[in-house]
Amino acid sequence: MNNFKLNKNYLLLLLISVIFFSCDNEQLEGNFAINDNDENVFNPNENATFEVELNGELFVAESVEAFFTEDGYTIDAKNGNKEVSISLPTLSVNTYEFSNEGSDAFISFTDNQNFANAFFSGSNGSLTVTSLNQETRTAGGNFDGTLTEILANEEDISMTNGQFQNVVFIPGFDDFDFNQVGGDFMTALFDGEAFDADQISVFTDIDLAEENEEEEEEEEEGGEDGNEDEDVPEPEPEFIFVRGTQTIDVDLPDIDLPDGEDGDIDIPDSITIGITLRFPVNQPVGVFEFDQNSAIQASLDTEEFLDEASDGVIDVQSFNETEIRGQFNFTTSSGEVTGGAFRATP
């Protein structure tokens, strides 16, 4: 059952876009930009720094991750088995007091060498966000205070000279229960309206190239086969595409042409809207940001109109020979896709 119900004004605008721009855009044949140096190991916090002295011993993060959800903002800084985690209820240039009550900022420290190690949390102190770019959600700040072991079996740890810079917060995801959905599927919200794919397909860039060649050959009449006898090695695919499509019934009147022109524009009885995700063949699992200059990409499209993601995030949870699975959200010039989840069989 199709439950993707766009309002009439938006659907009319989308159809007009399809009609007037279809000559310049073909399905899945847009120029996907590729950064050859990317190798799809994009890290939004590659330039982030995080350090703090714990009882005078300097902790310098080897990796920094930062996420935000409806519940707040989190920074996870790791060095080997040691991890410092900070949670903030909001993100603004402000001072937050550390508390174990959960009403303000929260900080914890663990050394995960084994399960018996203690868990420390901030019993006092504060964190000040000193710089913030709201557009890119990039923040810097400093903090200090005291960490107390939750069972009070260990001595307190003093935090001094804590600071972080260039920390980029990216959208987190509510856990999607994949066990509740069998088989291949793709679901999302497009500007708040439900998208549930009728069909799921998985293909490669080689498949696309062969399809385009067949179409070109059909258009060429009487052409000569020049390289039939040459021993040409089979090309290896670089990308895998996962595409979900939903066909929507349309009940709109035809559009009158501008004054001075005869006739009108026929509106089709249905329109197929698709969400396409593109991955390198060696895609690792993890959280990645969609970027028109990177190897991983998303798009929203109709049969004739392609609109690539300008930003967004995907959590690739499984990528192997039997299953591709993850959660995503992204933004295009056509609108915002949120709450996306999918599973596909290669």
ABEGO torsion letter per residue (X at the ends): XBABBBBAAAAAAAAAAAAAAAAABBBGABBBBBBAAAGGABBAAAABBBBBBBGGBBBBBABBBBBBBAAEBBBBBBBEABBBBBBBABBBBBBBBBBAAGABBBBBBBBAABAABBBBBBABEBBBBABBBAAAGBBBBBBBEBBBBAAGABBBBBBBGBBBBGBBBBBBBBBBBAAABBEBBBBBBBGGBBBBBABBBBBBAAAAAAAAAAAAAAABBGBBBAAAABBBBBBBBABBBBBBBBBBBBBBBBBBBBBGBBEBBBBBABBBBBBBBBBBAABBBEBBBBBAABABBBBBBBAABBBBBABEBBBBABBBAABBBEBBBBBBAAEBBBGBBBBBBX
